[in-house]
Structures are given as structure tokens and as C-alpha cells.
């Protein structure tokens, strides 16, 4: 299969999420989440997919459960009641519906994020005619994390060999503080030096930028990523008007 | 007469934070196809001068009095007029390779090829032309195999070459190179020298900022002008090709000088010169120390999350012995040191220090037996003065005296109250070295300790290594500086970069005495009873 342009992936993901949520069908929502998980398995990204989904959905589901299920104030008969806690079938149903909608958004979004090559995304942003700084910020943000992590690791190891840090929470805090000093100073200094070199290398460009990296694209993809959101929006309106949407 | 590509007449330059001018009376003229070499010690202001030539200085608030002729334009800067160079316009005519090549990288590109193409992208160049330019620049510097690599995952020497390739691809008429040979292996140095010759033949004017050592001195032999930066002022030296060996500060010249120089280090060898006879001190230590200080058994080393870079390392190092770990850029030298230090778990094999294994992931335990100075010294400095930095972690009534002693030994006494980050590169490296030496570890590991060092700093390092060996420390350091390694070590081990059909690992070794040895044995077993000499 031809590689999808990052914007095509994003377009399809957004369309899918909107239509499924607008359909109001819990079966469709569950099937979409399952399909995302299967796709993650087939592309070897299940661990990262599961971790990212869990990190977002865990707190989200917990909060919905607390708000809608544990302290439901509707007139429905309580399934279980103790003190201020009052669990009702209606509350659980609401929490389930909202939880599934959130799961669709998170699963589709996460799968799309994992499927897109982040450097292709930056190149696509650069080629989209938006201000050059936007592409640079996105690209540098992607690169900065691993760089800082690597440098922090190197600093921490070197300092540990000098006996920095210590045992227990106090020692850990001390090690973090000592590690932060060269990390922050070096990062700030690098940024100051790098900005000069970036300017000398012509960034930001006064004219159009042509990226060395070629991002796969085609007329069909361009057409598809324009049609898909429009068709999705129409479908969503029809579904909602037909009473399909949302608890 | 040919119109110069760049003529910079600097009357004075004072950074905003400085009390007065740090540079004055500097005139640099660059004509097409010429090589101008600027020598100067660390801290002399070479990098400042390079930044000025490249239009990266002044910043707002700096006081610059200068006249510049660039690409037919005449520019004037006067203190207080607030004029700043147009960096983008200047950068189309002058490119600068900074001392820390990583700062040239945009940090927003995934591969070396994309980093090389960054400036071309900004010009809106056609992709096909870009690809050809990138291929030519990378090929000329031997980087073809690294085009798809992450620029920040390269070794220090490879990063320098990649940054240079970016400048070559941009084809600026003037190139300013700040210590371009530092950290390069011999093949890379040859590739760089050939690239400079091609650039000059094409009409590029090259300014090389160096410390007068090794290849910088060699480059000076073909220079059209040799300038020396000292006391903030440039003065012209012999314009004709000088004999590299006689360039002030060149290794052989310094070696001559050092034969008449008394050591400035405390010696444990009964008054013997530790620089020349440290091994005898080591031999005495060894007599009371039957175990090798450092022993590697079948060690395989892999960087964080990466494939095995080096395997099958077997070696023994006795008290007072010094080993230089050599090898091409990217061969895995830094990874080996980190693995010996227990910072990385070995992929296979064992590291023994004084007969006891080094347990990975227990740096506090390891710190009592072993010291490591990193390739980038700034990574291990965190205190607000050099003295506090060196004294960090020391206990007992001797802590102050020991700190003062090591600062004196490394020529840092006058910098004791300076912030480590404000030191020039050479002194910063010596400060990082001091933090390790002051703990008197039994095994001393140094990653590229000669990088950034000028002649005086190298002499200090040499003396410090001799003193450490004299008290019985086993020393392993990585280097591309063959002359320094030959002068200061008992033997050298070459790491072979992995290649098609070959297993990475240690290649042949050369003894300081000229013999080839693979293993250290107790001196008594050798039967000669004589120390190994440099």
C-alpha cells in the first residue's frame, strides 16, 4: 500500500472519529476502538498504542465514573448507596457512553499519530505555506525530547560517578537539582548559539522553502483528504438530525 | 590586485558584559582561493573573532568599532550606533564551522542529509540540485554511509564533518573553520585536508582558527597568511610556508621545550621526573599490587539501546600503566569507556578493577574505584565556582589542600573562583579533569582529553597523567592524537569499526616501546625488569 501523506492520515482519522461519534452507536464505537487495536497489532505498535491510550483514558474514565456514576443525582433507583455515593443504572450508562466516545477519539487519534512519520509531518507543514517557524517549532519539539533525555542521562551518570546525589528522597532531589544545572545551562546556551547559526543559514526563509525530504503524495490523496472531511461533516449532520447521536 | 572576498578591520570589540575591549587591532583579509590561518591559545579570542567574521557578532549592547568590506559592500560599525549585521545576508557569503559543531545543526531535521541541505532548503533550491549538492559534499568528506543517520547520534568527529559538509554544500565564498581538525581520526583528517584543497581550488577563501597543534600547524604550511592572536590583537607571522615542525606550539617544538622543563607535579617516585619515568613509580606500586588494576574479559559494549559496537575486548592494565584507545570516528571508543565505568551494562564479558567486578548501574559504588572524564566536559560540571566543583564530595581535613594542589597542578589556581562555564574550552576541560583527578581513583578513564587543548594545556595534562600513573593509577584514554598517545602511553589499542564481514573489536596494538603486545603481564614475568618508556 502506498504511504499516506500525513495530512491524509489526519483527515481520515478526524472523519472517522466524527462519523462514529455522531452515529451514537456504542457498537460502532466499540468496533472502531477494536479496529484501531487490531491495526496497531498488525503494524507492530500495540505497546505504544496501549500505553498512550491508557495514559489518556485512565484518568478520563476515572473522572467520568466519579462524576456520572458514583454521585448520580437523577431520580433513578440507586443500585448502591453509601453516604454521598449513589450509583444508579442511568449514571453508569452515561459514564459508559461518554467513555466510549472518548475512547473513539483517543484510539483513532493515537493510531494516526503513531502511523504518521513525525519528520514527514514537519516537512508537510513546511510545504503547506504556513509560517516557517511553525514547522521548525514542531520539528524541534520532536527532536528536543530525545536530545534532552540523552543529555540528562549522560549528565546524571557522570555526576553519579563523582558521588553526586545520595540515598532516599533527599538524595534523589539533590541529584535532580545538580543534574538540572548543566542541563538547563547547556540547553539555553545551545539555543542561543543555534539561533545565530539558523539565521546565518537563512532561516526563516524570505521566500518559498523546498524540503529535501520528499513526502509521498498524489492527486488522489489530495482529493481524498478534501472530500473525506466534507462528506464526514454531511454524514454527521444527517446522523444527528436523524436522532442517532449521543446520550 | 584581486578584490578580497572579505576584509574585516576591527579597531576594538567589547562585549556588553566586559569591562573593556577583548579584541583590538585585528585585520583579516580573505582573497579567493586563499588560506588564512589564525593561531592562538585557548581563551585568546579565536572563536570570538570567527563569530565576528561570520557576522554572528556583535549582539545588541556590544561595542564594536570596525569597517568591513564584504561582497563588494562596505559596512561600518561604531560603538553606540546599535548597528547589527544582517545575519542571513552575511551568511550567504561567510559560513562558520563552530567549535561545537552540534550548534550548527538545526535540531529540526531527522537525518544528516537533511541537515546538510538545510540552508539550501531555505533558498528554495530545486530538490534535484539539492540532492546533487548534498551527495557531493558528503562524498567529499566520506560521509556517504551516514546520510540517513540521526545527526545527534554521530560521534563528535562525525558531527564535525557533517557540519562542515553543510557549509560546503551551501557554497559560501568564505569559510571560517574553528579548530576543524579536533576530534577527527586520521582518515577524516585526510578527507578534510583534501576538501579544503578542493574548496580553495574552486575559489573559496578559507580562514582556519587553530591552536597551532598538529594539523593546524600542517595547514599553516600551505597558508597564504599566518596570523597569531594574542593579548587580544592579531599579528602576522611568516607569510611563506613555515615548516610545520617548527611552528610555535607544534608537537615536536613542544617536545624539544619539554626536555628542558622541570615537572610541576608532585612526584611519588622519589624525585624522579614523572613525565619521563612515571612507569618506575608504577612498577613500585605494582610490586605491592599483584592484581592488574583493570582487566577486561571478553567485553562487548553497546550504546544505549543500540547494537553491539565493540566485542571481544580482552586486556589487562597494571598500576601505573597508560593505554590509548584509538580508532576511527564512530568505532565505539566512548561506548567502551562508559561500559568499563559501569554506566552502560556490558553486552557480554566482565570488567574487573583490582580484581573485583564493576557492577553496572551502581555509580556510587564504582566512583570509589574509578574516575571518568567525559568527552563533553560541561556535562559533568554543576557548581558555581571551579574550586567548589573540584572540591565537591571530598571529605576530611585535607580536602582544601588537595583541591588547591590539583588546581595548581592543572594551572587553574587563578580561576578557582570563576564559574566553570565561563572558562575557555581548554580550561573547562582541565577543570573537568581536576574533578576526577582529585579523587585519586585507581583507574582513570578519559574520553578525548586532548580535545580543545592548546599547547600549554596539553603539557599540563601530560604532567597530570604522569603524576597519576606515578601514584599507581591505571589510565585509559581515547584519542585521535597519535603524537600525544605515543608520548604519554605505554601502549595503544586500536578499535576496529565494524565493517562488512568483520566482527568489531580490538585490532593490533602498538607498544610505546615499539613492541606489539596484547596483554599486560606483571613486570617480573617479562624478565627485563625495566619500565616501559614512552
Interface residues (C-beta under 8 A of the other chain):
Chain A: X119 X122 X135 X136 X139 X140 X142 X143 X144 X147 X150 X151 X153 X154 X155 X157 X158 X159 X160 X161 X162 X163 X164 X165 X178 X179 X181 X182 X185 X186 X189 X190 X193 X194 X196 X197 X198 X199 X200 X201 X202 X203 X204 X205 X206 X207 X208 X209 X210 X211 X212 X213 X214
Chain B: X51 X54 X55 X56 X87 X88 X90 X91 X92 X95 X96 X98 X100 X102 X103 X104 X105 X106 X107 X108 X109 X110 X113 X114 X117 X118 X119 X120 X121 X122 X123 X124 X125 X126 X127 X130 X131 X134 X152 X166 X170 X304 X338 X341 X343 X363 X364 X366 X367 X370 X371 X372 X374 X376 X378 X379 X380 X381 X382 X392 X393 X421 X435 X436 X439
